[in-house]
């Protein structure tokens, strides 16, 4: 269970950083819509993915601390 939470944290973090980077780079180039989504929506999805990763890591830390 803990190893799956660690992988959820890693994938959420990597995906979130990638989405945020894409959104920021698109906005710097002056693009407001990318692949049918507004750039702000992609940024929010990236932030949400990073929060999911942080929560997964926090759950792992909480489980390891109770042993």
Secondary structure, DSSP 8 states (H G I E B T S, - for coil): -HHHHHHHHHHHHHHHHHHHHHHHHHHHTT-SEETTEEHHHHHHHHHHHHHHHHHHHHHHHHHHHT-
